Amino acid sequence: MKYLFAFIILINFKVLANHTKIDNDLINLMSNNKNTEIGINYIKQHEYDKAINFFLLEVDKKNMDGSVNLGLIYEYLKNDYIKAEKYYKR
């Protein structure tokens, strides 16, 4: 039983560590300025739905950086390449 518990903890740590690396890689690719800072902070806190909603509002304001950042989220986190391309082209 204790080996199962240790295995579960190890797996959870591995998944979390990998997820944090993806987040850091994503944040390094993003355009960071005063208009995108809030969305990037959501990603740092692993609140991806809030980040998507924030960047959607920026897209509606015709903010190109918000559109590119949204494309990066769809490409790297959601693996939805069709939506990613849509926002990259905006």
PyMOL Python script that loads the backbone (N, CA, C, O; Angstrom):
from pymol import cmd

cmd.read_pdbstr("""\
ATOM      1  N   MET A   1       0.818  -1.189   0.000  1.00  0.00           N
ATOM      2  CA  MET A   1       0.000   0.000   0.000  1.00  0.00           C
ATOM      3  C   MET A   1       0.869   1.264   0.000  1.00  0.00           C
ATOM      4  O   MET A   1       0.583   2.225  -0.715  1.00  0.00           O
ATOM      5  N   LYS A   2       1.945   1.248   0.819  1.00  0.00           N
ATOM      6  CA  LYS A   2       2.782   2.443   0.859  1.00  0.00           C
ATOM      7  C   LYS A   2       3.509   2.652  -0.466  1.00  0.00           C
ATOM      8  O   LYS A   2       3.817   3.789  -0.824  1.00  0.00           O
ATOM      9  N   TYR A   3       3.790   1.571  -1.202  1.00  0.00           N
ATOM     10  CA  TYR A   3       4.431   1.720  -2.515  1.00  0.00           C
ATOM     11  C   TYR A   3       3.470   2.342  -3.514  1.00  0.00           C
ATOM     12  O   TYR A   3       3.874   3.149  -4.352  1.00  0.00           O
ATOM     13  N   LEU A   4       2.207   1.970  -3.427  1.00  0.00           N
ATOM     14  CA  LEU A   4       1.193   2.556  -4.300  1.00  0.00           C
ATOM     15  C   LEU A   4       1.068   4.045  -4.018  1.00  0.00           C
ATOM     16  O   LEU A   4       0.993   4.852  -4.945  1.00  0.00           O
ATOM     17  N   PHE A   5       1.044   4.406  -2.758  1.00  0.00           N
ATOM     18  CA  PHE A   5       0.955   5.807  -2.365  1.00  0.00           C
ATOM     19  C   PHE A   5       2.159   6.599  -2.886  1.00  0.00           C
ATOM     20  O   PHE A   5       1.996   7.701  -3.409  1.00  0.00           O
ATOM     21  N   ALA A   6       3.349   6.046  -2.746  1.00  0.00           N
ATOM     22  CA  ALA A   6       4.572   6.704  -3.232  1.00  0.00           C
ATOM     23  C   ALA A   6       4.539   6.833  -4.752  1.00  0.00           C
ATOM     24  O   ALA A   6       4.969   7.848  -5.302  1.00  0.00           O
ATOM     25  N   PHE A   7       4.032   5.811  -5.424  1.00  0.00           N
ATOM     26  CA  PHE A   7       3.935   5.852  -6.880  1.00  0.00           C
ATOM     27  C   PHE A   7       2.984   6.954  -7.323  1.00  0.00           C
ATOM     28  O   PHE A   7       3.288   7.687  -8.263  1.00  0.00           O
ATOM     29  N   ILE A   8       1.848   7.082  -6.667  1.00  0.00           N
ATOM     30  CA  ILE A   8       0.867   8.111  -7.017  1.00  0.00           C
ATOM     31  C   ILE A   8       1.459   9.504  -6.807  1.00  0.00           C
ATOM     32  O   ILE A   8       1.269  10.391  -7.639  1.00  0.00           O
ATOM     33  N   ILE A   9       2.167   9.696  -5.713  1.00  0.00           N
ATOM     34  CA  ILE A   9       2.803  10.993  -5.464  1.00  0.00           C
ATOM     35  C   ILE A   9       3.846  11.289  -6.539  1.00  0.00           C
ATOM     36  O   ILE A   9       3.927  12.416  -7.026  1.00  0.00           O
ATOM     37  N   LEU A  10       4.629  10.309  -6.906  1.00  0.00           N
ATOM     38  CA  LEU A  10       5.652  10.489  -7.935  1.00  0.00           C
ATOM     39  C   LEU A  10       5.023  10.853  -9.277  1.00  0.00           C
ATOM     40  O   LEU A  10       5.516  11.745  -9.968  1.00  0.00           O
ATOM     41  N   ILE A  11       3.948  10.178  -9.651  1.00  0.00           N
ATOM     42  CA  ILE A  11       3.260  10.468 -10.917  1.00  0.00           C
ATOM     43  C   ILE A  11       2.684  11.883 -10.896  1.00  0.00           C
ATOM     44  O   ILE A  11       2.820  12.620 -11.872  1.00  0.00           O
ATOM     45  N   ASN A  12       2.053  12.261  -9.808  1.00  0.00           N
ATOM     46  CA  ASN A  12       1.489  13.608  -9.709  1.00  0.00           C
ATOM     47  C   ASN A  12       2.575  14.667  -9.796  1.00  0.00           C
ATOM     48  O   ASN A  12       2.381  15.695 -10.444  1.00  0.00           O
ATOM     49  N   PHE A  13       3.701  14.437  -9.160  1.00  0.00           N
ATOM     50  CA  PHE A  13       4.805  15.381  -9.223  1.00  0.00           C
ATOM     51  C   PHE A  13       5.330  15.500 -10.647  1.00  0.00           C
ATOM     52  O   PHE A  13       5.618  16.604 -11.110  1.00  0.00           O
ATOM     53  N   LYS A  14       5.456  14.386 -11.339  1.00  0.00           N
ATOM     54  CA  LYS A  14       5.947  14.370 -12.722  1.00  0.00           C
ATOM     55  C   LYS A  14       5.009  15.154 -13.628  1.00  0.00           C
ATOM     56  O   LYS A  14       5.469  15.946 -14.451  1.00  0.00           O
ATOM     57  N   VAL A  15       3.707  14.948 -13.491  1.00  0.00           N
ATOM     58  CA  VAL A  15       2.725  15.656 -14.322  1.00  0.00           C
ATOM     59  C   VAL A  15       2.765  17.146 -14.026  1.00  0.00           C
ATOM     60  O   VAL A  15       2.753  17.958 -14.951  1.00  0.00           O
ATOM     61  N   LEU A  16       2.812  17.518 -12.754  1.00  0.00           N
ATOM     62  CA  LEU A  16       2.851  18.924 -12.389  1.00  0.00           C
ATOM     63  C   LEU A  16       4.135  19.583 -12.875  1.00  0.00           C
ATOM     64  O   LEU A  16       4.094  20.711 -13.366  1.00  0.00           O
ATOM     65  N   ALA A  17       5.255  18.919 -12.751  1.00  0.00           N
ATOM     66  CA  ALA A  17       6.531  19.475 -13.204  1.00  0.00           C
ATOM     67  C   ALA A  17       6.510  19.693 -14.710  1.00  0.00           C
ATOM     68  O   ALA A  17       6.979  20.728 -15.182  1.00  0.00           O
ATOM     69  N   ASN A  18       5.982  18.752 -15.472  1.00  0.00           N
ATOM     70  CA  ASN A  18       5.900  18.887 -16.914  1.00  0.00           C
ATOM     71  C   ASN A  18       4.960  20.021 -17.289  1.00  0.00           C
ATOM     72  O   ASN A  18       5.243  20.783 -18.214  1.00  0.00           O
ATOM     73  N   HIS A  19       3.841  20.139 -16.579  1.00  0.00           N
ATOM     74  CA  HIS A  19       2.869  21.182 -16.855  1.00  0.00           C
ATOM     75  C   HIS A  19       3.483  22.561 -16.617  1.00  0.00           C
ATOM     76  O   HIS A  19       3.239  23.486 -17.392  1.00  0.00           O
ATOM     77  N   THR A  20       4.265  22.705 -15.570  1.00  0.00           N
ATOM     78  CA  THR A  20       4.910  23.972 -15.268  1.00  0.00           C
ATOM     79  C   THR A  20       5.920  24.328 -16.346  1.00  0.00           C
ATOM     80  O   THR A  20       6.051  25.502 -16.692  1.00  0.00           O
ATOM     81  N   LYS A  21       6.637  23.355 -16.885  1.00  0.00           N
ATOM     82  CA  LYS A  21       7.581  23.619 -17.966  1.00  0.00           C
ATOM     83  C   LYS A  21       6.860  24.127 -19.206  1.00  0.00           C
ATOM     84  O   LYS A  21       7.319  25.066 -19.856  1.00  0.00           O
ATOM     85  N   ILE A  22       5.731  23.506 -19.535  1.00  0.00           N
ATOM     86  CA  ILE A  22       4.944  23.953 -20.689  1.00  0.00           C
ATOM     87  C   ILE A  22       4.475  25.382 -20.467  1.00  0.00           C
ATOM     88  O   ILE A  22       4.547  26.209 -21.376  1.00  0.00           O
ATOM     89  N   ASP A  23       3.991  25.679 -19.250  1.00  0.00           N
ATOM     90  CA  ASP A  23       3.553  27.037 -18.947  1.00  0.00           C
ATOM     91  C   ASP A  23       4.698  28.036 -19.117  1.00  0.00           C
ATOM     92  O   ASP A  23       4.513  29.096 -19.716  1.00  0.00           O
ATOM     93  N   ASN A  24       5.868  27.705 -18.596  1.00  0.00           N
ATOM     94  CA  ASN A  24       7.012  28.611 -18.708  1.00  0.00           C
ATOM     95  C   ASN A  24       7.436  28.807 -20.156  1.00  0.00           C
ATOM     96  O   ASN A  24       7.757  29.924 -20.561  1.00  0.00           O
ATOM     97  N   ASP A  25       7.442  27.737 -20.938  1.00  0.00           N
ATOM     98  CA  ASP A  25       7.774  27.859 -22.362  1.00  0.00           C
ATOM     99  C   ASP A  25       6.759  28.750 -23.072  1.00  0.00           C
ATOM    100  O   ASP A  25       7.119  29.598 -23.889  1.00  0.00           O
ATOM    101  N   LEU A  26       5.490  28.544 -22.746  1.00  0.00           N
ATOM    102  CA  LEU A  26       4.424  29.338 -23.357  1.00  0.00           C
ATOM    103  C   LEU A  26       4.582  30.815 -22.998  1.00  0.00           C
ATOM    104  O   LEU A  26       4.493  31.681 -23.869  1.00  0.00           O
ATOM    105  N   ILE A  27       4.812  31.098 -21.734  1.00  0.00           N
ATOM    106  CA  ILE A  27       4.951  32.486 -21.285  1.00  0.00           C
ATOM    107  C   ILE A  27       6.152  33.152 -21.950  1.00  0.00           C
ATOM    108  O   ILE A  27       6.092  34.337 -22.278  1.00  0.00           O
ATOM    109  N   ASN A  28       7.240  32.413 -22.156  1.00  0.00           N
ATOM    110  CA  ASN A  28       8.418  32.981 -22.823  1.00  0.00           C
ATOM    111  C   ASN A  28       8.129  33.346 -24.273  1.00  0.00           C
ATOM    112  O   ASN A  28       8.747  34.266 -24.809  1.00  0.00           O
ATOM    113  N   LEU A  29       7.210  32.650 -24.911  1.00  0.00           N
ATOM    114  CA  LEU A  29       6.858  32.947 -26.298  1.00  0.00           C
ATOM    115  C   LEU A  29       5.874  34.112 -26.421  1.00  0.00           C
ATOM    116  O   LEU A  29       5.792  34.750 -27.471  1.00  0.00           O
ATOM    117  N   MET A  30       5.142  34.384 -25.367  1.00  0.00           N
ATOM    118  CA  MET A  30       4.071  35.379 -25.429  1.00  0.00           C
ATOM    119  C   MET A  30       4.602  36.799 -25.456  1.00  0.00           C
ATOM    120  O   MET A  30       5.671  37.113 -24.933  1.00  0.00           O
ATOM    121  N   SER A  31       3.802  37.640 -26.092  1.00  0.00           N
ATOM    122  CA  SER A  31       4.080  39.068 -26.075  1.00  0.00           C
ATOM    123  C   SER A  31       3.628  39.615 -24.730  1.00  0.00           C
ATOM    124  O   SER A  31       2.454  39.518 -24.373  1.00  0.00           O
ATOM    125  N   ASN A  32       4.559  40.185 -23.995  1.00  0.00           N
ATOM    126  CA  ASN A  32       4.255  40.659 -22.654  1.00  0.00           C
ATOM    127  C   ASN A  32       4.327  42.180 -22.640  1.00  0.00           C
ATOM    128  O   ASN A  32       5.399  42.763 -22.808  1.00  0.00           O
ATOM    129  N   ASN A  33       3.185  42.812 -22.440  1.00  0.00           N
ATOM    130  CA  ASN A  33       3.119  44.258 -22.291  1.00  0.00           C
ATOM    131  C   ASN A  33       1.969  44.585 -21.353  1.00  0.00           C
ATOM    132  O   ASN A  33       1.346  43.675 -20.807  1.00  0.00           O
ATOM    133  N   LYS A  34       1.678  45.859 -21.156  1.00  0.00           N
ATOM    134  CA  LYS A  34       0.653  46.233 -20.182  1.00  0.00           C
ATOM    135  C   LYS A  34      -0.735  45.722 -20.578  1.00  0.00           C
ATOM    136  O   LYS A  34      -1.594  45.558 -19.712  1.00  0.00           O
ATOM    137  N   ASN A  35      -0.968  45.471 -21.859  1.00  0.00           N
ATOM    138  CA  ASN A  35      -2.268  44.983 -22.305  1.00  0.00           C
ATOM    139  C   ASN A  35      -2.421  43.472 -22.170  1.00  0.00           C
ATOM    140  O   ASN A  35      -3.541  42.965 -22.228  1.00  0.00           O
ATOM    141  N   THR A  36      -1.344  42.758 -21.996  1.00  0.00           N
ATOM    142  CA  THR A  36      -1.415  41.293 -21.921  1.00  0.00           C
ATOM    143  C   THR A  36      -0.985  40.749 -20.560  1.00  0.00           C
ATOM    144  O   THR A  36      -1.068  39.544 -20.319  1.00  0.00           O
ATOM    145  N   GLU A  37      -0.539  41.608 -19.695  1.00  0.00           N
ATOM    146  CA  GLU A  37       0.018  41.190 -18.407  1.00  0.00           C
ATOM    147  C   GLU A  37      -0.979  40.392 -17.559  1.00  0.00           C
ATOM    148  O   GLU A  37      -0.595  39.413 -16.920  1.00  0.00           O
ATOM    149  N   ILE A  38      -2.236  40.793 -17.546  1.00  0.00           N
ATOM    150  CA  ILE A  38      -3.239  40.105 -16.737  1.00  0.00           C
ATOM    151  C   ILE A  38      -3.426  38.670 -17.218  1.00  0.00           C
ATOM    152  O   ILE A  38      -3.469  37.744 -16.408  1.00  0.00           O
ATOM    153  N   GLY A  39      -3.537  38.480 -18.525  1.00  0.00           N
ATOM    154  CA  GLY A  39      -3.708  37.144 -19.081  1.00  0.00           C
ATOM    155  C   GLY A  39      -2.520  36.237 -18.798  1.00  0.00           C
ATOM    156  O   GLY A  39      -2.689  35.052 -18.510  1.00  0.00           O
ATOM    157  N   ILE A  40      -1.337  36.789 -18.878  1.00  0.00           N
ATOM    158  CA  ILE A  40      -0.127  36.012 -18.591  1.00  0.00           C
ATOM    159  C   ILE A  40      -0.086  35.616 -17.115  1.00  0.00           C
ATOM    160  O   ILE A  40       0.352  34.516 -16.776  1.00  0.00           O
ATOM    161  N   ASN A  41      -0.537  36.504 -16.249  1.00  0.00           N
ATOM    162  CA  ASN A  41      -0.595  36.163 -14.821  1.00  0.00           C
ATOM    163  C   ASN A  41      -1.586  35.030 -14.565  1.00  0.00           C
ATOM    164  O   ASN A  41      -1.352  34.194 -13.692  1.00  0.00           O
ATOM    165  N   TYR A  42      -2.681  34.990 -15.308  1.00  0.00           N
ATOM    166  CA  TYR A  42      -3.621  33.877 -15.186  1.00  0.00           C
ATOM    167  C   TYR A  42      -2.933  32.555 -15.543  1.00  0.00           C
ATOM    168  O   TYR A  42      -3.151  31.539 -14.882  1.00  0.00           O
ATOM    169  N   ILE A  43      -2.116  32.574 -16.575  1.00  0.00           N
ATOM    170  CA  ILE A  43      -1.411  31.346 -16.963  1.00  0.00           C
ATOM    171  C   ILE A  43      -0.426  30.939 -15.871  1.00  0.00           C
ATOM    172  O   ILE A  43      -0.298  29.755 -15.561  1.00  0.00           O
ATOM    173  N   LYS A  44       0.258  31.896 -15.296  1.00  0.00           N
ATOM    174  CA  LYS A  44       1.190  31.586 -14.212  1.00  0.00           C
ATOM    175  C   LYS A  44       0.476  30.925 -13.035  1.00  0.00           C
ATOM    176  O   LYS A  44       1.068  30.123 -12.313  1.00  0.00           O
ATOM    177  N   GLN A  45      -0.800  31.267 -12.848  1.00  0.00           N
ATOM    178  CA  GLN A  45      -1.599  30.695 -11.760  1.00  0.00           C
ATOM    179  C   GLN A  45      -2.372  29.454 -12.203  1.00  0.00           C
ATOM    180  O   GLN A  45      -3.183  28.926 -11.442  1.00  0.00           O
ATOM    181  N   HIS A  46      -2.126  28.985 -13.430  1.00  0.00           N
ATOM    182  CA  HIS A  46      -2.777  27.814 -14.014  1.00  0.00           C
ATOM    183  C   HIS A  46      -4.287  28.008 -14.161  1.00  0.00           C
ATOM    184  O   HIS A  46      -5.043  27.038 -14.096  1.00  0.00           O
ATOM    185  N   GLU A  47      -4.726  29.235 -14.356  1.00  0.00           N
ATOM    186  CA  GLU A  47      -6.143  29.551 -14.575  1.00  0.00           C
ATOM    187  C   GLU A  47      -6.338  29.817 -16.067  1.00  0.00           C
ATOM    188  O   GLU A  47      -6.467  30.960 -16.503  1.00  0.00           O
ATOM    189  N   TYR A  48      -6.355  28.734 -16.828  1.00  0.00           N
ATOM    190  CA  TYR A  48      -6.330  28.839 -18.282  1.00  0.00           C
ATOM    191  C   TYR A  48      -7.623  29.375 -18.870  1.00  0.00           C
ATOM    192  O   TYR A  48      -7.590  30.123 -19.847  1.00  0.00           O
ATOM    193  N   ASP A  49      -8.758  29.009 -18.296  1.00  0.00           N
ATOM    194  CA  ASP A  49     -10.027  29.518 -18.818  1.00  0.00           C
ATOM    195  C   ASP A  49     -10.114  31.036 -18.641  1.00  0.00           C
ATOM    196  O   ASP A  49     -10.611  31.739 -19.521  1.00  0.00           O
ATOM    197  N   LYS A  50      -9.637  31.532 -17.516  1.00  0.00           N
ATOM    198  CA  LYS A  50      -9.623  32.978 -17.298  1.00  0.00           C
ATOM    199  C   LYS A  50      -8.681  33.660 -18.283  1.00  0.00           C
ATOM    200  O   LYS A  50      -8.982  34.746 -18.779  1.00  0.00           O
ATOM    201  N   ALA A  51      -7.546  33.033 -18.570  1.00  0.00           N
ATOM    202  CA  ALA A  51      -6.601  33.603 -19.540  1.00  0.00           C
ATOM    203  C   ALA A  51      -7.234  33.657 -20.927  1.00  0.00           C
ATOM    204  O   ALA A  51      -7.107  34.657 -21.635  1.00  0.00           O
ATOM    205  N   ILE A  52      -7.908  32.589 -21.308  1.00  0.00           N
ATOM    206  CA  ILE A  52      -8.566  32.571 -22.620  1.00  0.00           C
ATOM    207  C   ILE A  52      -9.616  33.664 -22.696  1.00  0.00           C
ATOM    208  O   ILE A  52      -9.681  34.391 -23.686  1.00  0.00           O
ATOM    209  N   ASN A  53     -10.441  33.790 -21.659  1.00  0.00           N
ATOM    210  CA  ASN A  53     -11.474  34.827 -21.664  1.00  0.00           C
ATOM    211  C   ASN A  53     -10.863  36.220 -21.720  1.00  0.00           C
ATOM    212  O   ASN A  53     -11.379  37.097 -22.412  1.00  0.00           O
ATOM    213  N   PHE A  54      -9.770  36.427 -21.000  1.00  0.00           N
ATOM    214  CA  PHE A  54      -9.104  37.720 -21.030  1.00  0.00           C
ATOM    215  C   PHE A  54      -8.590  38.033 -22.433  1.00  0.00           C
ATOM    216  O   PHE A  54      -8.808  39.129 -22.949  1.00  0.00           O
ATOM    217  N   PHE A  55      -7.912  37.073 -23.045  1.00  0.00           N
ATOM    218  CA  PHE A  55      -7.369  37.324 -24.375  1.00  0.00           C
ATOM    219  C   PHE A  55      -8.464  37.450 -25.430  1.00  0.00           C
ATOM    220  O   PHE A  55      -8.277  38.157 -26.420  1.00  0.00           O
ATOM    221  N   LEU A  56      -9.602  36.782 -25.240  1.00  0.00           N
ATOM    222  CA  LEU A  56     -10.728  36.974 -26.162  1.00  0.00           C
ATOM    223  C   LEU A  56     -11.216  38.417 -26.112  1.00  0.00           C
ATOM    224  O   LEU A  56     -11.559  38.990 -27.146  1.00  0.00           O
ATOM    225  N   LEU A  57     -11.249  39.006 -24.926  1.00  0.00           N
ATOM    226  CA  LEU A  57     -11.622  40.416 -24.807  1.00  0.00           C
ATOM    227  C   LEU A  57     -10.610  41.310 -25.512  1.00  0.00           C
ATOM    228  O   LEU A  57     -10.982  42.301 -26.141  1.00  0.00           O
ATOM    229  N   GLU A  58      -9.341  40.961 -25.408  1.00  0.00           N
ATOM    230  CA  GLU A  58      -8.297  41.733 -26.094  1.00  0.00           C
ATOM    231  C   GLU A  58      -8.426  41.609 -27.616  1.00  0.00           C
ATOM    232  O   GLU A  58      -8.178  42.569 -28.345  1.00  0.00           O
ATOM    233  N   VAL A  59      -8.813  40.424 -28.085  1.00  0.00           N
ATOM    234  CA  VAL A  59      -9.025  40.235 -29.527  1.00  0.00           C
ATOM    235  C   VAL A  59     -10.162  41.128 -29.999  1.00  0.00           C
ATOM    236  O   VAL A  59     -10.076  41.739 -31.064  1.00  0.00           O
ATOM    237  N   ASP A  60     -11.231  41.204 -29.203  1.00  0.00           N
ATOM    238  CA  ASP A  60     -12.367  42.075 -29.554  1.00  0.00           C
ATOM    239  C   ASP A  60     -11.957  43.542 -29.620  1.00  0.00           C
ATOM    240  O   ASP A  60     -12.563  44.327 -30.349  1.00  0.00           O
ATOM    241  N   LYS A  61     -10.928  43.912 -28.858  1.00  0.00           N
ATOM    242  CA  LYS A  61     -10.410  45.290 -28.871  1.00  0.00           C
ATOM    243  C   LYS A  61      -9.391  45.496 -29.990  1.00  0.00           C
ATOM    244  O   LYS A  61      -8.757  46.548 -30.077  1.00  0.00           O
ATOM    245  N   LYS A  62      -9.239  44.481 -30.846  1.00  0.00           N
ATOM    246  CA  LYS A  62      -8.282  44.524 -31.968  1.00  0.00           C
ATOM    247  C   LYS A  62      -6.833  44.568 -31.499  1.00  0.00           C
ATOM    248  O   LYS A  62      -5.979  45.147 -32.170  1.00  0.00           O
ATOM    249  N   ASN A  63      -6.555  43.959 -30.351  1.00  0.00           N
ATOM    250  CA  ASN A  63      -5.206  43.890 -29.813  1.00  0.00           C
ATOM    251  C   ASN A  63      -4.493  42.695 -30.449  1.00  0.00           C
ATOM    252  O   ASN A  63      -4.828  41.544 -30.172  1.00  0.00           O
ATOM    253  N   MET A  64      -3.504  42.980 -31.304  1.00  0.00           N
ATOM    254  CA  MET A  64      -2.788  41.915 -32.009  1.00  0.00           C
ATOM    255  C   MET A  64      -2.007  41.021 -31.055  1.00  0.00           C
ATOM    256  O   MET A  64      -1.931  39.811 -31.265  1.00  0.00           O
ATOM    257  N   ASP A  65      -1.433  41.594 -30.022  1.00  0.00           N
ATOM    258  CA  ASP A  65      -0.678  40.789 -29.053  1.00  0.00           C
ATOM    259  C   ASP A  65      -1.595  39.802 -28.343  1.00  0.00           C
ATOM    260  O   ASP A  65      -1.216  38.656 -28.104  1.00  0.00           O
ATOM    261  N   GLY A  66      -2.793  40.245 -28.010  1.00  0.00           N
ATOM    262  CA  GLY A  66      -3.762  39.350 -27.382  1.00  0.00           C
ATOM    263  C   GLY A  66      -4.158  38.213 -28.306  1.00  0.00           C
ATOM    264  O   GLY A  66      -4.341  37.081 -27.859  1.00  0.00           O
ATOM    265  N   SER A  67      -4.291  38.508 -29.593  1.00  0.00           N
ATOM    266  CA  SER A  67      -4.648  37.490 -30.565  1.00  0.00           C
ATOM    267  C   SER A  67      -3.543  36.447 -30.717  1.00  0.00           C
ATOM    268  O   SER A  67      -3.817  35.247 -30.761  1.00  0.00           O
ATOM    269  N   VAL A  68      -2.310  36.902 -30.794  1.00  0.00           N
ATOM    270  CA  VAL A  68      -1.177  35.977 -30.912  1.00  0.00           C
ATOM    271  C   VAL A  68      -1.051  35.129 -29.643  1.00  0.00           C
ATOM    272  O   VAL A  68      -0.814  33.923 -29.719  1.00  0.00           O
ATOM    273  N   ASN A  69      -1.208  35.757 -28.492  1.00  0.00           N
ATOM    274  CA  ASN A  69      -1.115  35.013 -27.237  1.00  0.00           C
ATOM    275  C   ASN A  69      -2.223  33.964 -27.142  1.00  0.00           C
ATOM    276  O   ASN A  69      -1.996  32.863 -26.641  1.00  0.00           O
ATOM    277  N   LEU A  70      -3.408  34.303 -27.618  1.00  0.00           N
ATOM    278  CA  LEU A  70      -4.503  33.339 -27.634  1.00  0.00           C
ATOM    279  C   LEU A  70      -4.178  32.182 -28.573  1.00  0.00           C
ATOM    280  O   LEU A  70      -4.477  31.029 -28.263  1.00  0.00           O
ATOM    281  N   GLY A  71      -3.574  32.481 -29.707  1.00  0.00           N
ATOM    282  CA  GLY A  71      -3.136  31.428 -30.617  1.00  0.00           C
ATOM    283  C   GLY A  71      -2.124  30.504 -29.957  1.00  0.00           C
ATOM    284  O   GLY A  71      -2.168  29.289 -30.147  1.00  0.00           O
ATOM    285  N   LEU A  72      -1.216  31.080 -29.184  1.00  0.00           N
ATOM    286  CA  LEU A  72      -0.225  30.261 -28.472  1.00  0.00           C
ATOM    287  C   LEU A  72      -0.887  29.342 -27.446  1.00  0.00           C
ATOM    288  O   LEU A  72      -0.484  28.190 -27.289  1.00  0.00           O
ATOM    289  N   ILE A  73      -1.899  29.853 -26.752  1.00  0.00           N
ATOM    290  CA  ILE A  73      -2.614  29.021 -25.775  1.00  0.00           C
ATOM    291  C   ILE A  73      -3.269  27.839 -26.476  1.00  0.00           C
ATOM    292  O   ILE A  73      -3.165  26.700 -26.020  1.00  0.00           O
ATOM    293  N   TYR A  74      -3.944  28.116 -27.588  1.00  0.00           N
ATOM    294  CA  TYR A  74      -4.602  27.027 -28.301  1.00  0.00           C
ATOM    295  C   TYR A  74      -3.602  26.044 -28.888  1.00  0.00           C
ATOM    296  O   TYR A  74      -3.875  24.846 -28.953  1.00  0.00           O
ATOM    297  N   GLU A  75      -2.453  26.538 -29.314  1.00  0.00           N
ATOM    298  CA  GLU A  75      -1.455  25.637 -29.888  1.00  0.00           C
ATOM    299  C   GLU A  75      -0.763  24.800 -28.815  1.00  0.00           C
ATOM    300  O   GLU A  75      -0.673  23.581 -28.956  1.00  0.00           O
ATOM    301  N   TYR A  76      -0.280  25.418 -27.765  1.00  0.00           N
ATOM    302  CA  TYR A  76       0.560  24.717 -26.785  1.00  0.00           C
ATOM    303  C   TYR A  76      -0.219  24.035 -25.661  1.00  0.00           C
ATOM    304  O   TYR A  76       0.172  22.960 -25.206  1.00  0.00           O
ATOM    305  N   LEU A  77      -1.313  24.645 -25.208  1.00  0.00           N
ATOM    306  CA  LEU A  77      -2.055  24.055 -24.092  1.00  0.00           C
ATOM    307  C   LEU A  77      -3.223  23.192 -24.533  1.00  0.00           C
ATOM    308  O   LEU A  77      -3.463  22.119 -23.979  1.00  0.00           O
ATOM    309  N   LYS A  78      -3.938  23.667 -25.524  1.00  0.00           N
ATOM    310  CA  LYS A  78      -5.152  22.970 -25.946  1.00  0.00           C
ATOM    311  C   LYS A  78      -4.925  22.032 -27.129  1.00  0.00           C
ATOM    312  O   LYS A  78      -5.782  21.201 -27.428  1.00  0.00           O
ATOM    313  N   ASN A  79      -3.793  22.154 -27.798  1.00  0.00           N
ATOM    314  CA  ASN A  79      -3.477  21.361 -29.000  1.00  0.00           C
ATOM    315  C   ASN A  79      -4.576  21.458 -30.048  1.00  0.00           C
ATOM    316  O   ASN A  79      -4.877  20.487 -30.743  1.00  0.00           O
ATOM    317  N   ASP A  80      -5.170  22.640 -30.153  1.00  0.00           N
ATOM    318  CA  ASP A  80      -6.210  22.913 -31.150  1.00  0.00           C
ATOM    319  C   ASP A  80      -5.582  23.819 -32.206  1.00  0.00           C
ATOM    320  O   ASP A  80      -5.625  25.045 -32.099  1.00  0.00           O
ATOM    321  N   TYR A  81      -5.008  23.200 -33.213  1.00  0.00           N
ATOM    322  CA  TYR A  81      -4.220  23.936 -34.196  1.00  0.00           C
ATOM    323  C   TYR A  81      -5.082  24.766 -35.140  1.00  0.00           C
ATOM    324  O   TYR A  81      -4.612  25.763 -35.688  1.00  0.00           O
ATOM    325  N   ILE A  82      -6.315  24.372 -35.334  1.00  0.00           N
ATOM    326  CA  ILE A  82      -7.215  25.144 -36.195  1.00  0.00           C
ATOM    327  C   ILE A  82      -7.550  26.483 -35.539  1.00  0.00           C
ATOM    328  O   ILE A  82      -7.492  27.528 -36.186  1.00  0.00           O
ATOM    329  N   LYS A  83      -7.904  26.447 -34.247  1.00  0.00           N
ATOM    330  CA  LYS A  83      -8.175  27.703 -33.544  1.00  0.00           C
ATOM    331  C   LYS A  83      -6.906  28.532 -33.411  1.00  0.00           C
ATOM    332  O   LYS A  83      -6.951  29.757 -33.521  1.00  0.00           O
ATOM    333  N   ALA A  84      -5.782  27.880 -33.177  1.00  0.00           N
ATOM    334  CA  ALA A  84      -4.518  28.612 -33.072  1.00  0.00           C
ATOM    335  C   ALA A  84      -4.248  29.381 -34.356  1.00  0.00           C
ATOM    336  O   ALA A  84      -3.897  30.560 -34.318  1.00  0.00           O
ATOM    337  N   GLU A  85      -4.410  28.722 -35.479  1.00  0.00           N
ATOM    338  CA  GLU A  85      -4.183  29.383 -36.767  1.00  0.00           C
ATOM    339  C   GLU A  85      -5.130  30.552 -36.971  1.00  0.00           C
ATOM    340  O   GLU A  85      -4.736  31.597 -37.489  1.00  0.00           O
ATOM    341  N   LYS A  86      -6.377  30.376 -36.563  1.00  0.00           N
ATOM    342  CA  LYS A  86      -7.381  31.432 -36.683  1.00  0.00           C
ATOM    343  C   LYS A  86      -6.914  32.703 -35.972  1.00  0.00           C
ATOM    344  O   LYS A  86      -7.012  33.802 -36.518  1.00  0.00           O
ATOM    345  N   TYR A  87      -6.408  32.541 -34.751  1.00  0.00           N
ATOM    346  CA  TYR A  87      -5.988  33.730 -34.000  1.00  0.00           C
ATOM    347  C   TYR A  87      -4.634  34.268 -34.458  1.00  0.00           C
ATOM    348  O   TYR A  87      -4.375  35.466 -34.347  1.00  0.00           O
ATOM    349  N   TYR A  88      -3.783  33.405 -34.965  1.00  0.00           N
ATOM    350  CA  TYR A  88      -2.521  33.904 -35.532  1.00  0.00           C
ATOM    351  C   TYR A  88      -2.788  34.772 -36.768  1.00  0.00           C
ATOM    352  O   TYR A  88      -2.104  35.772 -36.985  1.00  0.00           O
ATOM    353  N   LYS A  89      -3.756  34.397 -37.554  1.00  0.00           N
ATOM    354  CA  LYS A  89      -4.046  35.139 -38.783  1.00  0.00           C
ATOM    355  C   LYS A  89      -4.741  36.469 -38.532  1.00  0.00           C
ATOM    356  O   LYS A  89      -4.707  37.354 -39.387  1.00  0.00           O
ATOM    357  N   ARG A  90      -5.362  36.620 -37.385  1.00  0.00           N
ATOM    358  CA  ARG A  90      -6.032  37.896 -37.084  1.00  0.00           C
ATOM    359  C   ARG A  90      -4.994  38.974 -36.973  1.00  0.00           C
ATOM    360  O   ARG A  90      -5.330  40.132 -36.725  1.00  0.00           O
TER     361      ARG A  90
END
""", "prot")
cmd.dss("prot")
cmd.show_as("cartoon", "prot")
cmd.util.cbc("prot")
cmd.orient("prot")
